[in-house]
Amino acid sequence: MILGVSILLGLILLGFFIFKGLKTFSDKDRVVTVKGLAEMNLKATSATVRLKFSFSGDILQDVINKTNNKKNEVIAYLKSTGKTDQDIKVENIMVTDREDYYEMEWRNGQEVKVKIDRYTVVQVITIETKDVEKMKDNASMMELDLISKDLTCTISTEYVFPELNTIKPQLIAESTKNARIAGEQFANDSKAKLGKIKTASQGQISIAGNYSYDEEDVAQPEEPYLQKARVVSTIVFFLE
């Protein structure tokens, strides 16, 4: 009797494991492939306005004096708008000394040698702020004010955005979550149950914005201090 019960239990266990093995074998190709999209707006952490101007001439000291005079007037204007010494950074002047004071130009159908200034002095003044939302309008107003005061400068604005590594985990988690939602919908429609992940691949993170380095099919934010990060993950789920 003991031997018979043992054989019976053994056959039952053997049948169970054979069933599980066959089910696993049959389920290995029963999968669904879905994509999960995640998008996130990135706001700049700081903005830097660069004011650039230059003078040229044949007497270096005279050119430097003109540059310093204009620099002092520009700084005085910036301080009158509420900027402090901590906000204003004056970079070292850049001096270009040309060995050849002449260049060739086409005039009246022939090439002629034209005298040019020997020295060019370039001055750059920068202003950094955390109030990135107001910087765009402030820079435009600043440019108009400087023109009206005969202190014309070339003005450009640069924004600093958070590093991708700081948002990457959140983007991937969101894309995986959205992929599972799509997979569950497919499984429900096919009268199945969504199983574990078979394979997963993270797509390239795309960045769109006026100050971005990678623009694919991502809609650009209108504001210059915003970027949009986007990732599409492809995940293969088992279906039970």
One Martini backbone bead per residue (centre of mass of N, CA, C, O) as a GRO file, in nm:
protein
  240
    1MET     BB    1   0.059   0.063  -0.021
    2ILE     BB    2   0.298   0.253   0.004
    3LEU     BB    3   0.402   0.206  -0.282
    4GLY     BB    4   0.146   0.300  -0.427
    5VAL     BB    5   0.133   0.589  -0.313
    6SER     BB    6   0.411   0.677  -0.412
    7ILE     BB    7   0.354   0.639  -0.711
    8LEU     BB    8   0.113   0.832  -0.726
    9LEU     BB    9   0.262   1.088  -0.632
   10GLY     BB   10   0.474   1.082  -0.852
   11LEU     BB   11   0.278   1.107  -1.092
   12ILE     BB   12   0.153   1.374  -1.008
   13LEU     BB   13   0.415   1.540  -1.007
   14LEU     BB   14   0.497   1.474  -1.294
   15GLY     BB   15   0.245   1.596  -1.428
   16PHE     BB   16   0.279   1.883  -1.319
   17PHE     BB   17   0.561   1.945  -1.444
   18ILE     BB   18   0.478   1.891  -1.733
   19PHE     BB   19   0.264   2.110  -1.744
   20LYS     BB   20   0.448   2.349  -1.676
   21GLY     BB   21   0.643   2.308  -1.909
   22LEU     BB   22   0.439   2.332  -2.141
   23LYS     BB   23   0.335   2.612  -2.062
   24THR     BB   24   0.600   2.760  -2.082
   25PHE     BB   25   0.655   2.684  -2.379
   26SER     BB   26   0.383   2.815  -2.488
   27ASP     BB   27   0.440   3.114  -2.352
   28LYS     BB   28   0.711   3.227  -2.482
   29ASP     BB   29   0.539   3.343  -2.752
   30ARG     BB   30   0.340   3.505  -2.554
   31VAL     BB   31   0.340   3.833  -2.657
   32VAL     BB   32   0.391   4.194  -2.594
   33THR     BB   33   0.449   4.503  -2.768
   34VAL     BB   34   0.541   4.812  -2.613
   35LYS     BB   35   0.505   5.169  -2.565
   36GLY     BB   36   0.663   5.429  -2.361
   37LEU     BB   37   0.575   5.758  -2.276
   38ALA     BB   38   0.789   6.044  -2.178
   39GLU     BB   39   0.746   6.376  -2.033
   40MET     BB   40   0.949   6.683  -1.961
   41ASN     BB   41   0.990   6.982  -1.803
   42LEU     BB   42   1.260   7.219  -1.823
   43LYS     BB   43   1.405   7.444  -1.601
   44ALA     BB   44   1.598   7.688  -1.560
   45THR     BB   45   1.844   7.783  -1.313
   46SER     BB   46   1.989   7.992  -1.516
   47ALA     BB   47   2.110   8.321  -1.633
   48THR     BB   48   2.308   8.471  -1.908
   49VAL     BB   49   2.429   8.793  -1.987
   50ARG     BB   50   2.584   8.920  -2.287
   51LEU     BB   51   2.808   9.195  -2.327
   52LYS     BB   52   2.927   9.323  -2.646
   53PHE     BB   53   3.229   9.506  -2.742
   54SER     BB   54   3.415   9.726  -2.978
   55PHE     BB   55   3.747   9.839  -3.083
   56SER     BB   56   3.944  10.031  -3.327
   57GLY     BB   57   4.303  10.072  -3.420
   58ASP     BB   58   4.650  10.195  -3.422
   59ILE     BB   59   4.625  10.281  -3.114
   60LEU     BB   60   4.611  10.101  -2.838
   61GLN     BB   61   4.554  10.299  -2.600
   62ASP     BB   62   4.306  10.432  -2.728
   63VAL     BB   63   4.134  10.176  -2.746
   64ILE     BB   64   4.138  10.112  -2.443
   65ASN     BB   65   4.008  10.375  -2.345
   66LYS     BB   66   3.739  10.341  -2.491
   67THR     BB   67   3.666  10.075  -2.358
   68ASN     BB   68   3.668  10.173  -2.059
   69ASN     BB   69   3.457  10.394  -2.084
   70LYS     BB   70   3.225  10.209  -2.174
   71LYS     BB   71   3.233  10.014  -1.942
   72ASN     BB   72   3.162  10.221  -1.719
   73GLU     BB   73   2.886  10.303  -1.841
   74VAL     BB   74   2.753  10.026  -1.839
   75ILE     BB   75   2.780   9.973  -1.536
   76ALA     BB   76   2.621  10.223  -1.445
   77TYR     BB   77   2.358  10.130  -1.574
   78LEU     BB   78   2.323   9.859  -1.431
   79LYS     BB   79   2.310   9.984  -1.143
   80SER     BB   80   2.052  10.160  -1.205
   81THR     BB   81   1.878   9.871  -1.229
   82GLY     BB   82   2.004   9.693  -0.958
   83LYS     BB   83   2.277   9.606  -0.996
   84THR     BB   84   2.555   9.437  -0.875
   85ASP     BB   85   2.874   9.338  -0.828
   86GLN     BB   86   2.783   9.033  -0.812
   87ASP     BB   87   2.631   9.036  -1.098
   88ILE     BB   88   2.892   9.160  -1.221
   89LYS     BB   89   3.106   9.059  -1.501
   90VAL     BB   90   3.445   9.123  -1.597
   91GLU     BB   91   3.622   9.064  -1.860
   92ASN     BB   92   3.885   9.025  -2.031
   93ILE     BB   93   4.047   9.158  -2.268
   94MET     BB   94   4.063   9.140  -2.633
   95VAL     BB   95   4.355   9.133  -2.840
   96THR     BB   96   4.414   9.234  -3.181
   97ASP     BB   97   4.709   9.177  -3.391
   98ARG     BB   98   4.791   9.284  -3.698
   99GLU     BB   99   5.035   9.235  -3.934
  100ASP     BB  100   4.827   9.308  -4.156
  101TYR     BB  101   4.682   9.628  -4.266
  102TYR     BB  102   4.573   9.464  -4.516
  103GLU     BB  103   4.311   9.418  -4.767
  104MET     BB  104   4.125   9.254  -5.007
  105GLU     BB  105   3.922   9.423  -5.260
  106TRP     BB  106   3.635   9.478  -5.454
  107ARG     BB  107   3.664   9.746  -5.703
  108ASN     BB  108   3.548   9.813  -5.998
  109GLY     BB  109   3.646   9.509  -6.091
  110GLN     BB  110   3.888   9.524  -5.873
  111GLU     BB  111   4.172   9.449  -5.689
  112VAL     BB  112   4.230   9.597  -5.367
  113LYS     BB  113   4.410   9.770  -5.125
  114VAL     BB  114   4.309   9.793  -4.777
  115LYS     BB  115   4.295   9.971  -4.499
  116ILE     BB  116   4.340   9.864  -4.159
  117ASP     BB  117   4.317   9.803  -3.843
  118ARG     BB  118   4.535   9.676  -3.615
  119TYR     BB  119   4.342   9.705  -3.363
  120THR     BB  120   4.138   9.490  -3.144
  121VAL     BB  121   3.889   9.544  -2.884
  122VAL     BB  122   3.734   9.320  -2.649
  123GLN     BB  123   3.428   9.336  -2.451
  124VAL     BB  124   3.293   9.152  -2.162
  125ILE     BB  125   2.967   9.140  -2.003
  126THR     BB  126   2.815   8.981  -1.719
  127ILE     BB  127   2.487   8.840  -1.620
  128GLU     BB  128   2.353   8.677  -1.334
  129THR     BB  129   2.047   8.473  -1.289
  130LYS     BB  130   1.750   8.316  -1.140
  131ASP     BB  131   1.543   8.496  -1.307
  132VAL     BB  132   1.443   8.357  -1.596
  133GLU     BB  133   1.158   8.480  -1.672
  134LYS     BB  134   1.272   8.795  -1.694
  135MET     BB  135   1.521   8.801  -1.887
  136LYS     BB  136   1.409   8.846  -2.168
  137ASP     BB  137   1.286   9.134  -2.115
  138ASN     BB  138   1.539   9.263  -1.991
  139ALA     BB  139   1.724   9.237  -2.240
  140SER     BB  140   1.554   9.411  -2.434
  141MET     BB  141   1.556   9.670  -2.261
  142MET     BB  142   1.862   9.698  -2.241
  143GLU     BB  143   1.920   9.737  -2.542
  144LEU     BB  144   1.753   9.998  -2.580
  145ASP     BB  145   1.895  10.172  -2.367
  146LEU     BB  146   2.184  10.157  -2.487
  147ILE     BB  147   2.115  10.286  -2.757
  148SER     BB  148   2.007  10.561  -2.638
  149LYS     BB  149   2.315  10.596  -2.496
  150ASP     BB  150   2.542  10.507  -2.694
  151LEU     BB  151   2.579  10.167  -2.590
  152THR     BB  152   2.619   9.953  -2.793
  153CYS     BB  153   2.534   9.600  -2.784
  154THR     BB  154   2.591   9.263  -2.784
  155ILE     BB  155   2.316   9.049  -2.704
  156SER     BB  156   2.311   8.752  -2.495
  157THR     BB  157   2.148   8.437  -2.397
  158GLU     BB  158   2.201   8.201  -2.129
  159TYR     BB  159   2.113   7.867  -2.028
  160VAL     BB  160   2.069   7.658  -1.737
  161PHE     BB  161   2.031   7.311  -1.708
  162PRO     BB  162   1.954   7.027  -1.606
  163GLU     BB  163   2.069   6.729  -1.578
  164LEU     BB  164   1.986   6.427  -1.706
  165ASN     BB  165   2.054   6.243  -1.454
  166THR     BB  166   1.824   6.381  -1.269
  167ILE     BB  167   1.572   6.266  -1.476
  168LYS     BB  168   1.601   5.977  -1.584
  169PRO     BB  169   1.455   5.792  -1.376
  170GLN     BB  170   1.174   5.928  -1.408
  171LEU     BB  171   1.137   5.878  -1.710
  172ILE     BB  172   1.159   5.568  -1.707
  173ALA     BB  173   0.932   5.512  -1.506
  174GLU     BB  174   0.707   5.645  -1.677
  175SER     BB  175   0.741   5.473  -1.936
  176THR     BB  176   0.689   5.199  -1.798
  177LYS     BB  177   0.408   5.260  -1.692
  178ASN     BB  178   0.279   5.320  -1.973
  179ALA     BB  179   0.341   5.043  -2.094
  180ARG     BB  180   0.171   4.874  -1.895
  181ILE     BB  181  -0.099   5.001  -1.961
  182ALA     BB  182  -0.098   4.909  -2.257
  183GLY     BB  183  -0.066   4.604  -2.196
  184GLU     BB  184  -0.327   4.568  -2.026
  185GLN     BB  185  -0.523   4.645  -2.246
  186PHE     BB  186  -0.444   4.418  -2.441
  187ALA     BB  187  -0.500   4.182  -2.248
  188ASN     BB  188  -0.800   4.237  -2.199
  189ASP     BB  189  -0.886   4.218  -2.502
  190SER     BB  190  -0.749   3.904  -2.506
  191LYS     BB  191  -0.807   3.742  -2.241
  192ALA     BB  192  -0.559   3.824  -2.057
  193LYS     BB  193  -0.241   3.830  -1.879
  194LEU     BB  194  -0.006   4.021  -1.749
  195GLY     BB  195   0.325   3.979  -1.724
  196LYS     BB  196   0.635   3.975  -1.744
  197ILE     BB  197   0.937   4.083  -1.838
  198LYS     BB  198   1.139   4.010  -2.108
  199THR     BB  199   1.199   4.294  -2.252
  200ALA     BB  200   1.408   4.601  -2.260
  201SER     BB  201   1.414   4.943  -2.404
  202GLN     BB  202   1.582   5.245  -2.420
  203GLY     BB  203   1.548   5.531  -2.545
  204GLN     BB  204   1.633   5.823  -2.659
  205ILE     BB  205   1.691   6.128  -2.531
  206SER     BB  206   1.502   6.412  -2.597
  207ILE     BB  207   1.565   6.761  -2.688
  208ALA     BB  208   1.363   7.062  -2.659
  209GLY     BB  209   1.461   7.392  -2.770
  210ASN     BB  210   1.633   7.690  -2.797
  211TYR     BB  211   1.858   7.534  -2.585
  212SER     BB  212   1.943   7.278  -2.767
  213TYR     BB  213   2.104   6.955  -2.893
  214ASP     BB  214   1.817   6.787  -2.949
  215GLU     BB  215   1.602   6.762  -3.240
  216GLU     BB  216   1.316   6.612  -3.325
  217ASP     BB  217   0.968   6.533  -3.255
  218VAL     BB  218   0.965   6.772  -3.050
  219ALA     BB  219   0.793   7.001  -2.896
  220GLN     BB  220   0.848   7.327  -2.852
  221PRO     BB  221   0.894   7.553  -2.635
  222GLU     BB  222   0.836   7.893  -2.615
  223GLU     BB  223   1.023   7.926  -2.390
  224PRO     BB  224   1.367   7.972  -2.337
  225TYR     BB  225   1.361   7.841  -2.024
  226LEU     BB  226   1.264   7.581  -2.185
  227GLN     BB  227   1.245   7.223  -2.180
  228LYS     BB  228   1.202   6.901  -2.354
  229ALA     BB  229   1.172   6.577  -2.239
  230ARG     BB  230   1.213   6.256  -2.423
  231VAL     BB  231   1.084   5.910  -2.400
  232VAL     BB  232   1.103   5.574  -2.554
  233SER     BB  233   0.990   5.264  -2.448
  234THR     BB  234   1.059   4.913  -2.507
  235ILE     BB  235   0.826   4.646  -2.419
  236VAL     BB  236   0.821   4.295  -2.328
  237PHE     BB  237   0.544   4.090  -2.259
  238PHE     BB  238   0.390   3.853  -2.102
  239LEU     BB  239   0.126   3.615  -2.168
  240GLU     BB  240  -0.139   3.437  -1.973
   0.00000   0.00000   0.00000
